[in-house]
Amino acid sequence: MLPETIACEGEILHNERNQIKKMTITNDDGKSIQVVVKAFKTLGLLRGFIDFNFRNSKAKRSMTNAIRILELGVLTPDPIGCIECLEFNSVRQCYYISRYWEQNYDLDSLLYRGNSNKQISQIILRELAKFTAKQHDSGILHLDYNPGNILTRLQGNNVEFCLVDLNRLKFTHLGLKERISGLVRLSLCPEKMRIIGIHYANFIGIDQASFCRQLDQAYSQFWKKRIRLKRILSILK
């Protein structure tokens, strides 16, 4: 797969800072498979020089992180490879390619806009808490953990989650503070955050009331910092 092919073919799924496309490729055995290609924003020469010489590009980090979390038992689309386009010992453009994983449920519709089916809502919130606890138990902290990076498949009362956007992960033993910081990134309303907090506490075997109090405090601090940052950025524009 060449960058020229990626540029002119495929179905665009997302087109903001980075572009994500759904494409069909043919294996060596002649069978066609659907893949997702994420084209990261073009880098300047300095940033690209750093990525080439001192750390992995976002595409390469995505691929190595995908392999690692699959080994840890957390679901993510099967990684296929990455492409790095170089110029003067600098990564200018990079692409991450993975197997297409079809979701049939928009997690945003529940977490941010609500869902009329209360039974399904409760199931999804419980399973999301379980999915997050499994990541944290495995030493995975997603630094951009939001519903847009959690693909969801719903079949009856069974829920399956799949983690994407993997270039910003941290692998470490997570204490309670780090676990809470991972949860508040979901940016949910207080009611849904509390429901997830109760289930999460059950899954990791700690006191619900104490955990939810700490989660509420961290959630409040998180939003105060976010609002303060937005004000600063608006002044700088």
Secondary structure in CASP SS format (residue, H / E / C, confidence):
PFRMAT SS
TARGET T0000
AUTHOR 0000-0000-0000
METHOD secondary structure of the structure
MODEL  1
M C 1.00
L C 1.00
P H 1.00
E H 1.00
T H 1.00
I H 1.00
A H 1.00
C H 1.00
E C 1.00
G C 1.00
E E 1.00
I E 1.00
L E 1.00
H E 1.00
N E 1.00
E C 1.00
R C 1.00
N C 1.00
Q E 1.00
I E 1.00
K E 1.00
K E 1.00
M E 1.00
T E 1.00
I E 1.00
T E 1.00
N C 1.00
D C 1.00
D C 1.00
G C 1.00
K C 1.00
S E 1.00
I E 1.00
Q E 1.00
V E 1.00
V E 1.00
V E 1.00
K E 1.00
A E 1.00
F C 1.00
K C 1.00
T C 1.00
L C 1.00
G C 1.00
L H 1.00
L H 1.00
R H 1.00
G H 1.00
F H 1.00
I H 1.00
D H 1.00
F H 1.00
N H 1.00
F C 1.00
R C 1.00
N C 1.00
S C 1.00
K H 1.00
A H 1.00
K H 1.00
R H 1.00
S H 1.00
M H 1.00
T H 1.00
N H 1.00
A H 1.00
I H 1.00
R H 1.00
I H 1.00
L H 1.00
E H 1.00
L C 1.00
G C 1.00
V C 1.00
L C 1.00
T C 1.00
P C 1.00
D C 1.00
P E 1.00
I E 1.00
G E 1.00
C E 1.00
I E 1.00
E E 1.00
C E 1.00
L E 1.00
E C 1.00
F C 1.00
N C 1.00
S C 1.00
V E 1.00
R E 1.00
Q E 1.00
C E 1.00
Y E 1.00
Y E 1.00
I E 1.00
S E 1.00
R E 1.00
Y C 1.00
W C 1.00
E C 1.00
Q C 1.00
N C 1.00
Y E 1.00
D C 1.00
L H 1.00
D H 1.00
S H 1.00
L H 1.00
L H 1.00
Y C 1.00
R C 1.00
G C 1.00
N C 1.00
S C 1.00
N C 1.00
K H 1.00
Q H 1.00
I H 1.00
S H 1.00
Q H 1.00
I H 1.00
I H 1.00
L H 1.00
R H 1.00
E H 1.00
L H 1.00
A H 1.00
K H 1.00
F H 1.00
T H 1.00
A H 1.00
K H 1.00
Q H 1.00
H H 1.00
D H 1.00
S C 1.00
G C 1.00
I E 1.00
L E 1.00
H E 1.00
L C 1.00
D C 1.00
Y C 1.00
N C 1.00
P H 1.00
G H 1.00
N H 1.00
I E 1.00
L E 1.00
T E 1.00
R E 1.00
L E 1.00
Q E 1.00
G C 1.00
N C 1.00
N E 1.00
V E 1.00
E E 1.00
F E 1.00
C E 1.00
L E 1.00
V C 1.00
D C 1.00
L C 1.00
N C 1.00
R C 1.00
L E 1.00
K E 1.00
F E 1.00
T C 1.00
H C 1.00
L C 1.00
G C 1.00
L H 1.00
K H 1.00
E H 1.00
R H 1.00
I H 1.00
S H 1.00
G H 1.00
L H 1.00
V H 1.00
R C 1.00
L C 1.00
S C 1.00
L C 1.00
C C 1.00
P H 1.00
E H 1.00
K H 1.00
M H 1.00
R H 1.00
I H 1.00
I H 1.00
G H 1.00
I H 1.00
H H 1.00
Y H 1.00
A H 1.00
N H 1.00
F H 1.00
I H 1.00
G C 1.00
I C 1.00
D C 1.00
Q H 1.00
A H 1.00
S H 1.00
F H 1.00
C H 1.00
R H 1.00
Q H 1.00
L H 1.00
D H 1.00
Q H 1.00
A H 1.00
Y H 1.00
S H 1.00
Q H 1.00
F H 1.00
W H 1.00
K H 1.00
K H 1.00
R H 1.00
I H 1.00
R H 1.00
L H 1.00
K H 1.00
R H 1.00
I H 1.00
L H 1.00
S H 1.00
I H 1.00
L H 1.00
K C 1.00
END
